[in-house]
Amino acid sequence: MTLLDDRIERIAIRSELPVVGATEFVEQLLAVVEPEPAVPVASALLDQAACFYGRVLDGKKGVSPSQRAQIRSAGKAFVAAGGCLDVMTSLLSRLASHVMGLMTSRRFDRMGDLLDLAHVLMHEVVAGATELRGSNESSRQLHGRLVERLLLHSEIAPEMAEFLKSEYVVASIRLPRSIPLDWLVAVVEKGRLDGFLCASLDDEAVILVPERSKKNLARLCAEVELRFGVKPWIAVAEPRLFGAVASGYKEVKGVMALVLATGRAPGGFYRLDEFLIEHAVVSDPIVSSRLLSVISPLVDNETLIETLDVLIRNDFSRSDAARDLFVHRSTLDYRIRRIEEITGYSPSTGRGSHVLCMARTVYSISKHTR
């Protein structure tokens, strides 16, 4: 057990609550820290924070001016070691939530002091990191700004352009469960040795991969799965000259929306070629509006919308759909007739199945973009 494990366990004991996975919690916190030299700095900083929480629980004052200076120096040291500030602030937030969660059911009467301490720790770490950034911006942040400028068609400064390769594959990555986006970006940044550039935009990690390094996307997928225990979705656009990556970003955003709307399984690489018809349909606002009007009367009927979803998932095979729904074939036939009565299209015909499938996709995308 590490010193930080012991701090958290003592907090749990003070709260008279059972210790549940203290070591696992600490390992989870530190597992996302990159690069390797930043890990011991992060461990020491979190240990300091846990010690200060323990002082508050013992009725002592939170942080003295000299201790605040120590936390500020630790924040500076973490960024100097190559650590991502967003990752550290996220770790401090999770530690604070963990401590407050332990104390809530005990009705601890100094919860306000714990909250004040959390704010102080966050402020000093950010202040320390900002001091360093003011004189020597980390390459990670420089790369992030470079990606954002490329994707948003902003002008590129000469000192930033020196990092660029001639062609990039544009990719976006998402996970099927909630993971702080900055953690995901930190793992992606490990690929910098391959020339990867990464930034977080619109709730997803966007990656620019040099054309010669695109084979390493599979390695990245495996690394993400290893770190977070889940397979990611990755949408990919074909290589583009660095001046045209904005169009690739628009493409992968559209592909990712279709991946999620059509219920594709995580763990694969998805490209526009797999969604040509769907993409053409959702890109036309008039067609999309008509299809929404077809499916809207059906969505409030949970039984029928589930039946349609299962039919779509089974390529409209009624035998397979009846099996997956655990219903008799005659029950399924009745539901199919009801779907036709409500929408005007029958799932048992070629034309009807195509229209209903597209309508369901358009509706799913509209939900994601509200």
HELIX and SHEET records of a PDB file:
HELIX    1   1 LEU A    3  ARG A   14  1                                  12    
HELIX    2   2 ALA A   22  ALA A   31  1                                  10    
HELIX    3   3 ALA A   38  LEU A   57  1                                  20    
HELIX    4   4 PRO A   65  ALA A   80  1                                  16    
HELIX    5   5 LEU A   85  THR A  104  1                                  20    
HELIX    6   6 MET A  111  SER A  135  1                                  25    
HELIX    7   7 SER A  139  LEU A  151  1                                  13    
HELIX    8   8 PRO A  158  ALA A  161  1                                   4    
HELIX    9   9 LEU A  181  VAL A  188  1                                   8    
HELIX   10  10 GLU A  189  ASP A  194  5                                   6    
HELIX   11  11 GLU A  211  ASN A  216  5                                   6    
HELIX   12  12 LEU A  217  PHE A  228  1                                  12    
HELIX   13  13 PHE A  242  ALA A  244  5                                   3    
HELIX   14  14 VAL A  245  ALA A  261  1                                  17    
HELIX   15  15 LEU A  272  PHE A  275  5                                   4    
HELIX   16  16 LEU A  276  VAL A  282  1                                   7    
HELIX   17  17 PRO A  285  ILE A  295  1                                  11    
HELIX   18  18 SER A  296  LEU A  298  5                                   3    
HELIX   19  19 GLU A  302  ARG A  313  1                                  12    
HELIX   20  20 ARG A  318  LEU A  325  1                                   8    
HELIX   21  21 ARG A  329  THR A  343  1                                  15    
HELIX   22  22 GLY A  350  HIS A  368  1                                  19    
SHEET    1   A 5 LEU A 197  LEU A 201  0                                        
SHEET    2   A 5 GLU A 204  PRO A 210 -1                                        
SHEET    3   A 5 GLU A 167  ARG A 174 -1                                        
SHEET    4   A 5 TRP A 233  LEU A 241 -1                                        
SHEET    5   A 5 PHE A 269  TYR A 270  1                                        
END                                                                             
